[in-house]
Amino acid sequence: MIRAMGTAASGMKAQQMNIDTIANNLANVNTTGYKRSHAEFQDLLYEKVMPGDQVDSQGRVNPNRVEVGHGVKLVATNKNFSQGTVVSSGNPLDVMIEGNGFFQLKLPDGTIAYSRDGGFKMDADGNVVNSAGYPLEPAIQIPQDAMEVGISRDGVVSVVTSGDTANVQEIGQIELARFPNAAGLQARGGNLFLESPGSGAPILANPGLDGMGETASGFLEMSNVETVDELVNMISAQRAYELNSKTITMADEMLQTINRLKR
């Protein structure tokens, strides 16, 4: 009975983590560029009560075995990098990636972070930055006299200045990054990811080249969380949690019965 309690307790802990993951997905349903997470589990070690493939005195092999598991454990919370829903903003500095790739942002310590959030702004010096003020890498600076800003499908940034409305001037090129294993990226928060040994080194290229997606100005990629799917997963996790708790209750009742037996 004690084994059953420990096994069921591991199931309750696992489903609690599952609910926490689902709750985070639902909380970020409107977060720009957010990618949903899903919990992955593995069963624990098995106790071999009766090993299989035993040979009896007559040389016959017994194909049966008795193994008792010890529960479950959480092994990963992987990100799903499928394309999110598209929202039209009309702001030329709002850029989404149609396909594979990440924007590169330079952190204050010089580290390069990666993001699918293309809601860019212009700071006081004309630098293109994200909502937290981190500049785009490679850096792009918009002239103070720019009247119009345009970003092409291949990531070329151009402006029309007040001095000559008929002349379009190219001022920079957006460069994207992709990874051999995007699921291995380390989530930093703030819609940012960091390179890790599990993700591999970034592969850099312009939009539309070398497997990169194209850029679309005036649009934002929203979260890829499907609310209905998450609600179904939450109900399933809740039922599993309840069943594990009932298992502990039943094991406790069986122990009480044993304790009440008279010798």
C-alpha positions in Angstrom: 0.0 0.0 0.0 2.9 2.4 0.8 4.1 1.9 -2.8 0.7 2.9 -4.2 0.7 6.1 -2.1 4.1 7.1 -3.4 3.2 6.3 -7.0 0.0 8.3 -6.8 1.7 11.2 -5.1 4.2 11.4 -8.1 1.2 11.4 -10.4 -0.4 14.3 -8.5 2.9 16.3 -8.6 3.2 15.7 -12.4 -0.4 16.8 -13.1 0.2 19.9 -10.9 3.1 20.8 -13.2 0.9 20.1 -16.2 -1.7 22.5 -14.9 1.0 25.1 -14.2 2.2 24.8 -17.8 -1.4 25.1 -19.2 -2.1 28.1 -17.0 1.0 29.8 -18.4 -0.2 29.2 -21.9 -3.7 30.6 -21.2 -2.1 33.6 -19.4 -0.1 34.4 -22.6 -3.0 33.9 -25.1 -2.7 37.5 -26.2 1.1 37.8 -25.9 2.8 38.8 -29.1 5.1 36.0 -30.5 4.4 33.7 -27.6 4.9 30.0 -28.3 2.9 27.5 -26.3 4.6 24.9 -24.0 3.5 21.3 -23.4 4.7 19.1 -20.6 6.2 15.7 -21.3 6.4 12.8 -18.8 8.2 9.5 -18.3 7.5 6.6 -16.1 9.9 5.9 -13.2 12.0 2.8 -12.4 10.3 -0.6 -12.2 10.8 -3.1 -9.4 11.3 -6.6 -10.9 9.2 -8.8 -8.6 9.6 -11.8 -11.0 12.2 -11.5 -13.7 11.2 -12.7 -17.1 12.9 -15.3 -19.4 13.6 -17.7 -16.6 14.4 -21.2 -17.6 12.8 -24.1 -15.7 14.3 -27.5 -15.0 13.0 -28.8 -18.3 14.7 -26.1 -20.3 11.5 -24.2 -21.0 11.6 -20.3 -21.0 8.9 -18.6 -19.0 7.9 -15.6 -21.1 6.0 -13.9 -18.2 7.4 -11.3 -15.9 6.1 -9.2 -13.0 7.3 -5.6 -12.9 5.8 -2.8 -10.7 6.3 0.8 -11.6 7.0 3.6 -9.2 5.1 6.5 -10.8 5.9 9.3 -13.2 8.2 12.3 -13.6 8.2 15.5 -15.6 11.1 15.4 -18.1 10.5 18.5 -20.3 8.3 21.5 -21.1 8.9 21.9 -24.8 7.9 24.9 -26.9 5.8 24.5 -30.0 7.1 27.0 -32.6 4.2 26.7 -35.1 3.0 29.9 -36.7 0.7 32.1 -34.5 -2.3 34.1 -35.6 -1.8 37.2 -37.7 -3.0 40.7 -36.7 -2.9 43.7 -38.9 -1.6 46.8 -37.1 -0.9 49.3 -39.9 2.3 50.3 -38.1 5.3 49.9 -40.5 7.6 49.1 -37.6 5.4 46.1 -36.7 7.0 43.2 -38.4 6.2 39.5 -38.4 8.1 36.5 -39.8 6.2 34.3 -42.1 7.9 31.0 -41.6 11.1 30.1 -39.9 13.4 32.4 -38.0 13.9 34.8 -35.1 14.7 38.5 -34.8 18.0 39.3 -33.1 18.1 41.7 -30.2 21.2 43.0 -28.4 21.0 42.9 -24.5 22.8 45.5 -22.3 25.6 43.0 -21.5 26.2 42.4 -25.2 24.4 39.0 -25.4 22.2 38.4 -28.4 18.7 37.3 -27.6 16.2 36.0 -30.1 12.5 36.7 -30.4 9.4 36.2 -32.6 7.9 39.5 -31.3 8.2 42.0 -34.1 6.5 44.9 -32.3 9.4 47.4 -32.8 9.6 51.1 -31.9 12.0 54.0 -32.5 13.9 55.5 -29.6 15.0 59.1 -29.2 18.1 58.5 -31.3 16.1 56.8 -34.1 17.3 53.3 -33.3 14.9 50.5 -33.9 14.2 48.8 -30.6 11.7 46.4 -29.0 9.3 47.2 -26.2 12.0 46.8 -23.6 14.4 49.1 -25.4 16.7 46.4 -26.7 18.1 47.4 -30.2 17.7 45.3 -33.2 20.9 43.5 -34.3 22.4 44.5 -36.8 21.5 48.0 -35.7 19.1 50.0 -37.8 18.9 53.8 -37.2 16.1 55.8 -38.8 17.0 59.4 -39.8 15.3 62.2 -37.9 13.9 63.7 -41.1 12.3 60.4 -42.3 8.7 60.9 -43.4 7.9 57.3 -44.3 9.5 54.0 -43.3 9.1 50.8 -45.3 10.3 47.2 -44.8 10.3 44.9 -47.7 9.6 41.1 -47.8 13.4 40.4 -47.8 14.0 42.6 -44.8 15.3 45.8 -46.5 14.5 48.9 -44.5 14.0 52.0 -46.5 12.9 55.6 -45.7 11.6 58.6 -47.5 13.1 61.8 -46.1 11.5 65.2 -45.9 14.2 66.6 -48.2 13.2 64.5 -51.2 9.9 62.7 -51.2 10.6 61.1 -54.5 13.9 59.4 -53.4 13.7 56.2 -51.4 16.8 55.5 -49.4 17.8 52.1 -48.0 19.2 52.4 -44.5 19.5 48.8 -43.3 18.9 45.1 -43.6 17.0 42.9 -41.1 18.9 39.7 -40.5 17.2 36.6 -39.1 18.5 33.6 -37.2 17.3 30.0 -37.1 18.5 27.0 -35.0 19.0 23.3 -35.7 16.8 22.6 -32.7 14.6 25.6 -31.8 12.9 23.6 -29.0 16.3 23.7 -27.2 16.3 27.4 -26.8 16.3 28.8 -23.3 13.2 30.9 -22.5 14.4 34.2 -20.8 11.1 35.9 -20.4 10.1 39.2 -22.1 9.4 37.3 -25.3 13.1 36.5 -25.6 15.1 33.3 -26.0 18.7 32.6 -25.5 21.0 30.2 -27.3 21.8 27.0 -25.4 23.9 23.8 -26.0 20.6 22.0 -26.8 19.6 24.5 -29.5 22.9 24.6 -31.4 24.6 27.6 -32.9 22.4 30.1 -34.8 22.4 30.1 -38.6 22.1 33.7 -39.9 20.6 34.8 -43.2 18.4 37.5 -44.7 14.7 36.9 -44.9 13.7 34.6 -47.7 17.1 33.0 -48.0 18.6 29.8 -46.6 15.4 28.5 -45.1 14.4 31.8 -43.4 10.8 33.1 -43.6 9.9 36.4 -45.1 9.1 39.6 -43.2 5.7 41.3 -43.4 5.5 45.0 -42.4 2.4 46.2 -40.7 1.5 42.9 -39.2 2.2 41.1 -35.9 2.4 37.4 -35.0 0.3 36.7 -32.0 0.4 33.7 -29.7 -0.1 30.2 -31.1 -2.1 29.1 -28.1 -5.4 27.5 -29.0 -7.8 28.2 -26.1 -10.1 25.3 -26.7 -7.2 22.8 -26.8 -5.8 24.2 -23.6 -9.2 24.0 -21.8 -9.5 20.3 -22.9 -6.0 19.6 -21.7 -6.8 21.3 -18.4 -9.9 19.2 -17.8 -7.9 16.0 -18.6 -5.1 17.0 -16.2 -7.7 17.8 -13.5 -9.3 14.4 -13.9 -6.0 12.7 -13.7 -5.1 14.6 -10.5 -8.5 13.6 -9.0 -7.9 9.9 -9.8 -4.4 9.9 -8.2 -5.8 11.6 -5.1 -8.5 8.9 -4.9 -5.8 6.2 -5.2 -4.1 7.6 -2.1 -7.5 7.6 -0.3 -8.2 4.0 -1.2 -4.7 2.9 -0.2 -5.2 4.7 3.1 -8.5 2.9 3.6 -6.9 -0.5 2.9 -4.1 0.2 5.4 -6.8 1.1 8.0 -8.5 -2.2 7.3 -5.3 -4.1 7.8 -4.7 -2.2 11.1 -8.1 -3.2 12.4 -7.6 -6.9 11.8 -7.5 -9.0 15.0 -4.9 -11.6 15.5 
